[in-house]
Amino acid sequence: MPDSTKDNLGRRRFLLHRDKAVENALERIRRSPAAGWETLTPGERADLKRALTEIWDGCGRERWEQYCFSTLSRIDILALITIVDDVQDRHARIAGRIREIEAILLSCNRDPSLR
């Protein structure tokens, strides 16, 4: 198999894994009562998908598996969107803001009443 074909297959595999991971995360968020999914506008939902895609691209796969998407609140969702928008506006890398992102996504044990 030519190298270019192998490269294309590798890219396609990467994109398939990313898209599946993002869709699974969105589904966990959608099912969470705290997320207020029905109160999010279609634009906010699209922005969330874009933000999760950027986060997946910028984090390690092992870390992604540790993130608690099912415990995100509407406030958490909007914060993630804002962080990723800021990163993109500055043409920066997501790695520079990963601590802020992980503070939100690794907050499985936070008391929901404090949100």
C-alpha positions, 0 to 999 in steps of 0.5 A, spaced: 500 500 500 502 506 498 504 511 503 499 516 501 494 511 502 496 509 509 496 516 511 489 518 508 487 511 512 490 514 519 487 521 518 480 518 517 481 513 523 483 519 527 477 523 525 472 517 526 475 516 533 474 523 534 467 524 532 465 518 535 468 520 542 465 527 541 458 524 540 458 519 546 460 525 550 454 529 547 450 524 549 452 523 556 451 531 557 444 531 553 442 525 558 444 529 564 439 533 568 444 538 570 446 540 563 439 543 562 440 541 554 433 543 553 435 550 555 441 550 550 440 554 543 441 550 537 447 555 536 450 553 543 449 546 542 453 546 535 458 551 539 459 545 545 460 540 539 466 544 536 469 545 543 469 538 545 472 537 538 477 542 540 478 539 547 479 532 544 484 534 539 488 537 545 488 532 550 490 525 551 486 519 550 487 517 557 485 524 560 479 524 555 476 517 558 477 520 565 472 527 564 465 527 567 461 529 561 455 526 565 455 531 571 456 538 567 451 543 568 449 549 564 454 553 567 460 548 566 458 548 558 457 555 557 464 556 560 467 550 556 465 554 550 467 561 552 474 558 554 475 554 547 472 560 543 477 565 547 483 560 545 480 560 537 480 568 537 487 568 539 489 563 535 492 559 541 493 552 542 488 549 547 494 546 551 495 553 554 488 553 557 487 545 559 488 546 567 481 551 566 478 545 562 480 540 566 477 543 572 471 543 569 471 536 566 474 533 572 469 535 577 465 529 578 465 529 585 463 536 586 456 537 590 451 539 584 448 544 589 454 548 589 453 550 582 
